[in-house]
């Protein structure tokens, strides 16, 4: 028997189950409904020349034969499934970007450079970790985009996922920004280029070279605001499905990974055109 006939049988069995449920709504007991379904399914199997044991065997054998005869159909189905999953994930991310609104691009505590918020027509948000090698490699491209595009604003979201030392670097960075935002870009670049340890002493030394008072930074870290901001960054990343660094958000486009300056520029121009349209 062909697999199609067996599947039709299964569908008919489902229809019988649905009909039996109607009897249940009229007062029939659960045992009566089950007996009715069993009887109808048995009748159908007998009409097809099968018994219950044959059904599983025929389905399994038919599927195995189909896989052997048409492996390309299986690959096509898997590729389509993966495309559908990616499309669903992209749509979910776009919706999350819309729902987050200013929490993503407009929080005053987030370090930013490039165009001012009231001048920029596109905002690029970067989720990063100071100890992430790929983030370090992306730095030059991100800075170049900000320096050559007068209407691009870059917002930095601390996402310290590589352990306690990454968290310590984020704490120093955010504390310094709270003290003096004007000097923060120099510190950001210094922390990205830093090749030594990320212990407290080393981080405070980097901050001091950028013009910050280490005592003020330690005092700021001891408060609640810096830790709350780091937690907020994790929450926003989770909402967007971001699990690694770097990751970029431009308009409603979420780009995971160190994709390079050209890819980011293309996304910026796409969003800019959408905004003008």
C-alpha positions, 0 to 999 in steps of 0.5 A: 500500500502507498504511504498516501493511503495510510496517511489518508487513513490517519486523517479519517481516524482523526475525523472519527475522533472529532465526531466521537467528541460530539457524542461525548458532548451529548452525554456519552461517557469517556469509555463509550467514546473510546470504544466508538473511535476504536471500532471506526478506526478498526473498520477503516484499517480492515477496509485497507487490508491492514491491522493495527500492527501493520499500520506502524510498519507500513508508515515507517517502511514507506517513509524510509523508502521515500528518504532513500529514493528522494534525498534531495526532497528532504534537503529542500524541506530542511532548507525551507524550514531553516529559512522559515525559522530565520524569517520568524526570528527576524520578524520577532527581532523587528517587533522587539526593536519597535517595542523597545523604542527609546529604551534601545536608542534614547537612554541618557546613561548610554555612551554615544558619539557621532551626531547628536540625537536631535541631528542624527537621522539614523542610530547605530546601536552596538552591543559589545564586550571590552574583552571581545576580540571581534569587538576590538576588530570592529572598532575602527570601522564603527569609528570611521562610520561615525566620523564620516557620516554627519547624521549617524549617531552611535550608541554603545550598549555594554554587554559584558558576557565574557566573565567578571573582568568584562563586567569590571571594564563595563563598570569603569566605562559607565562610571566614567561616562556618568562623571564626564561624558565628553571624555568617554570616547577616548576612554572607550577607545583606550579600553578597546585597545587595551592589551593588558589585564582587566583587573581593577588596578589596570582598568583604573590606570587606563581611566586615569590616562584618559583624564578621569579620577580613579577615586571618583570612578570607584565611588560611582561604581559603589552606587546602584546606577552602574549595575542597574544599567548593565542589567538593563543592557542584558535585558534588552539584548535578551529581548532582541535575541542577541547572545554574542558580541558584537551585535548591531541594531540599525533601525529595525535591522539586527546584525549579529557578528563582526560584519565589517564596515561595508555591511554596516554602511549598507544597512545604514543607507537602507534605513535612511532611505526607509526613513525618507520614504 
